Amino acid sequence: MVTCMKTILLFALTTSLAFAGNWPAWRGPDRTGISAEQFTPTSTPKQLWKTNVGTGCATVSIADGRLYTMGNRRNTDIVWCLDDATGKELWKHEYPEPLAPHLYEGGPNTTPTADGDHVFTLSRSGQLFCLRADTGKVVWSRNLTTDFAYPTPKWGNNNEGWGHAGSPLVHGDKLILHGLALNKTTGALLWKADEPPAYTSPIIAFTNIVLLLNAEGLSLRNLDSGKLIAHHPWKTSYNVNAATPIIDGDNIFISSGYNRGATLLQFRDGKLAPLWENKKMRNQLATSILWQGHLYGFNEDTLTCLELATGEPKWVAGKFLGKGSLMMADGKLIILGDKGDLVIVEAAPAAYKELARAKVLDGHCWSMPVLANGRIYCKTIPGDLVCLSAQ
C-alpha cells in the first residue's frame, strides 16, 4: 500500500479525444458521482487558474462552458458563473444570507443545478432562485419557509443546525428539493412531504419514484403526486442523514455517520426490506461511489472498499485523508482529502492501490472534486477554487 511516508507521486490528466461534456449538477448528470471521461495519471498537475468564491461547502457544476458555484462573503451569498476554462467571471448574483458558522466555517451547502437556459440554487436558509444561465437574471424566486411553510433542517428539538444542504434536482418539468416538488418554469408548488428534512439530496429511481432520506428515515414517494409508497426508519444522532442514497437494481444503499452505519434495502412489491445492516461504512459527509458491485467511500474518516452484496470490507486504507470526498472516472477514484491532497486510487476490490498524489490546496476541504472536459476542479470551504489540467 502506498502511504504518504513514501515518495509522493504527482500526476496530470490525459483525457480522451472526445470529452464527456457537462457535469451539470451535484454528483453529475445521473447523481452517481461517476464521469464517462478517461484520464491517466502521469506527472505533475498543471494549474490553469485559481480564484476565491467565498465561504461554503458548495462544489461546482459545469454546463456549456460555464462553471457555477456558490459562496458567502460578509453575510452575502454569491452565485458565481465563471468561464470553466479560464475562471473569468461571467456574472454573479448576490443576496443577503447569514454566514451562520456552526462547528464549521458556514456558508451555502448546496450545489447549483444547471438545466438548459436556467440554473437553480438554494441557500442554507431556504432562499431558492431560478436564474438565467447566460446572464444571472432572476426568473423567479421562492422562500421555502415563508412560501411553503417548509422547515429548515435542525438538531432534534432545538433550533440549531446546518441549514438546507440538499442540492436541487431537475426531472422533466419538475424541480425536486428535499421534500418538495415545484414546477421548474414557474416555481409553483406541486406537492410537499410531511417528514422533517435532513441534509441529503433527492434522487429518482424505479421509473417514477423520488427517494428522500429525511430526518426519520428513507421515504419513497410518487414523483407526480408525492404520495408515500414506502418508508424505512433510519434515525441518526442530530438528524444528520447527509449522504445521497445509492441505487443498484431494486436495491437501495443508505449510510450515515455518528456511528449509525449503513444498510442495503430491497424494494420489491412496494415494500422495503433490509438485506443487511452494519457499521462498516458510515458516510457522515461524502456519499460513496458504487462501481462493479463494490462501494468506495469514507467510513467516518477511513477510506474503505465494501462489497455491496454482503456489507463486508474488502480493504481499509486508513485515516490519512480525513473526512474526504470523492468521485470516479475511468475506473479510478478521484479523492480530495480534507486538507487539500488530491489522490488517484484504482477502483478495485483486490487491494488499495494509489496511482498518484498531489497537494493542490491549503485549507479545509469538504467539497467533492469534479472532473469535466479534461479539467479537475477542487475547492476549500473558505472558498479557494483551483482548476487543474494536463493540457
N, C-alpha and C positions, 0 to 999 in steps of 0.2 A: 504494500500500500504506500502511495506517495504521501508524504507529510510535509508540513511547512518547514520542517527542520532540514529537509533535503534541498537540493538545488532547485531554485524557482524556475519553472517553465513559463515563458511568456508566449503570447500567441497572436495570430492575426486570422482574419476570416477570408477564406476563398470561396466565393459564392458561385452557384451555378449560373450559367449564361442567362437563364430565364428566372428572374427573381419571383418570389412567391407573392409579392404585392402587399396589399393592405393588412394591417393589424388594427382594425377599427374600434376595438372595444376591450374591456377587461378580459384577459386570458385569450384574446384572439377572436377570430370570426365564429368559432364553434364553442368558445369557452372551455377548451380543453387544455390550454397552455402549450399547445404543440404547433410549431410552424412547419410549413411544407418546404422551406428553404434548405439548401445544402451548404455546408461550410466545413473547412478543415483547419483545425488549429495548427499553426506552423511557426509563428515568430512573434515579435513584439507588436502589440496593437497600435495602430496609428490613431491619434486623437484628431478628429475632424473639427470639432468645436466644443465649447463648454460655456454654460451660462448659469444664472441663478433665477429660479422661477418662484421663490418664496416657500415658506414652510408648509409641509403637509406630506401625506403618505400616498397621494395620487401617483400612479405610474403614467405612461404615455400611451396614446392611441395614434395610429398612423393611417392616413387615408388620402389618396390622390395628391401626394407631395406635401401634405400638411401634417404637422405634429400638434396634437392637442394635449394639454396637461393643465394642472391647477396648483395654486399655492396661495399663501396668505402673507401679507405684509401690513403691519400696523393696523391689525383688525379689519383688514380689507381682503376679501377673496379676489383672486385674479384668475380668470380663464385665459390661457395663452394659446395662440395659434402661431406656430413657428414654421419656417421652411424646414422640412425634415432633413435636407442635405446640408444646409448652411447654418441653421439655428437663427436666421434672421427673423425678427418679429414681423408677422403679417398683420395681426391685430390682437387686441386684448379686451376683455370685458371685466369690469370691476363692480363690486357691490359690497356694502358693509356686512361684515361677518366676524364675530369674535374669534380670536385665535384659539382660545379655550384649551391651553395646555393642561393635561391631566395624566400624570405618570408617563408622558412623552411630550414631544415638543408642540403638539397641536396642529391645527390647520386642517384642510379638507382631506377626507379619507377615500373618496370615490374617484374613479377614473372616467373622463369624458367618453361618450359613445358617439361615434360618427356614423351617420346614415344618410348617404346621398348628399343633398344640399343642406343638411342640418346636422347640428351636434347638440347632444343633450348632456347637461351637467347637473349635479346635485350637491348642495353644501351639507356640512355636518348638522346644521340646524333645520334642514329640510327645504331650503330655497332651491327650487327646480327651474331650470331655464331650457328653452328651445332656442338655439341661436342659428343664424345663417352661417354656414360653413365658410363662405367666402369673405364675409365682412364682420362677423360677430354681432350683427344687429339682432336685437331680441325679437323673436317671432311671437312667443308667448312665455309667460312665467306663472308659476304657482308656488304657494307655500303649503307644504304638506300638513302643517299644524293648523293654520287658520282656514285654509280652503277645504280640507278634507277631514279635519279632526283626527289626523293620523299621528300617533305618538312617536317621540324620538327614543331610540334605544337607551336604556338606563340600567343601572345595577339594581337588581332586586326591587325593593320597595322604596329606595331613596332616589334622589333626583340626579345623582352623578352618573356619568357615563362618557362614552366617546363619540356620541352623535351618529348620524347616518353614515354607513360605510358600504352599503350595497350599491354597486355601480348599475346604472340604467341598462336595460336590455330592450332592444327593438326586435319585434317579430311581426311581420306584415304591417298592418295599420295600427298596431298596439305598441305602447311604451310600458314595459313591465318594470316596476320598482319592487322593493321588498314589501309585499303585502298590498300593493295597489296595481291596478291596470288602468291606463289612460289612453285616450285617442291621441296618437302621436302628432296629428295635424293641428288639433285644437286644444289639447290639454284637458279635455272633458273626462270626468271620472266614469269608468266603465264598471268597476267593481272594487271592493275593499275587503281584505281579510280581517278577521277579528282577533287573531292571536297577537301577542306582543312581539314587536320586531327584535331581531338580533342584528348582527353585523355582517351577515352573509349577502352574497349577490344571488339573484334568482337565476334559474336555468330551466330550459324547456326540454322535455323528453317525452317518449311514448306518444309521439304524433301531436297531441293537443293538451299536454299537461304541463303546468308550471310547478317546479319544486321550490319550496320556501323552507329553509332551515331557520326557524324562528327561535324565540327565547324558550319555548316549551318543547320543541321537537321538530321533526320533519313533517311538513304538510304537503300533500299533492292536491292541486286544485285544477279544475277545468279552466283552460286558458280563456274560453269565451265568456263563461258565466261567473267564474270564481268559486263555483260550488266545490265544497270539500269532498274529495274522493277517498283519501286515506290519510292516516296520521300515525306517526311512531314517536312516543315520548323520548326526549333527549335533552334533559336539563343539565346545565353546566354552571359551575361557580361564576357568579357575577353576570349570568346570562350571556357569557361570551362564547356563542357559536359564531365563528368568523369565516371558516373555510367553505368554499363552494362545494356542493355535492358533486360527486363524480359518477357517471353513468357507464355501465358495461352490460349491454344486452338488457335483460329485465332485472338487473341488479343495481343497487344504489349504494355507494360508499359514502359515509359521513364520518367526520373526525373533528374533535375539539381538544383544546389544551386544558390547562389547570387540572391535569391528571385525570381527565374524563375518559379519553381513549377514542376508540373507533368501532364501527360496526358495519357489516355488509348485510344489506336488506334485499330481499327478493320481493319484487312487485308482481303479483300474479292474481288474476281474478278479482281485481280491485282491492287487494289487501297487501299489507306489508308484513313480511315475516323475517326475523333475524336469522342469518346463516351462521354468523359468528360475531363475537364481541370481545375485545381485549384492550389493553393499554399499551400496545406495542407500536402504535402510530398516533401521536397526539398533536394534531395540527392546530397550534394556538393562533398562528397568524397566517402563514402561507399555505395555500392549497397544494396538495400533492399532484404529481403527474402520473397518469396511468399509461403504461406502454407495454404491449405484448404480455399482458397478464400480470404485470408487476407494478407496484406503486413506489414512486420515489418521492421522498418528502422529508420534512423535519419533524421528528418525534420530540416535541418541545424544542430543544436546541441541538439535536443529534441527527445528522443526515443518515437516512435509513432506506433500505430497499426491502419491501414487504411483498410477499406473494398474495395476490388478491384473493384467490380461492380459499386459502387456509388462514390468512391473517398472520402467518409466521414470517419472521425476518429472514432474508437471505444474506444480507450483510449490514453491518453498522459501522459507519465511517468515523464517528467521533464528534466532538463538540467544537471543532476548530473554526467553524463558520457561524457559530452562534445561532440566533433566530433569523436565518437567511430566507431567501425567496428564490424561486426557480421557474424556468420554462424549459422547453425541449425543441431541438431541431436536428434532423439528420441522424437520429439515434444517439444524440449527445445531450446531456443535461447542461444548461447554461445557468449557473448559480451565482447569485450575488450575496456574499456573506454580509452580516450586519455591520461590519467595519470597513466595507468597500473593496473586498477581494472578489474579483471575477474569476470563477473557476469552471473549467470544462471537464465533465466527467462522462465516461461511457455509460450509456443506459443499458446495463446488462446485469442480470442477477448473479452471475458466477462469482464476481468479486468487485470490490471498489477499485476502479481504475481511473486515476486522474490523468488527463491528457495535457492540460495547460493551466497556467495560473498567472494573474497579473493584478497588481494593486492599481485600481482605476479611480478610486475616490477616497477622500478622507472625511469621516463623519458617520453618523448613524444612518444605516440603510435598512429600510423595511419594504421598499417598493420593488415590485417584480421587474427584472431586466426584460427588455423587449428586443427581439431581432426582427428587422423588417427591411427588405430591399438591400441586403448586404451590409446593414449597419446595426450595431448594438447600442442601445440607449440604457444608461444606468443613472439612478437618481438617489440622493440622500434626502432624509426628512427635512433638514434645513434648506433644501431646495437646489443644491448643486446638481446640474444635469449635464452629463457628458455623452457625446456621440463618438463611437469608435468604428473604424473601418480599416480593411486591408488594402483598399484601392488607392 
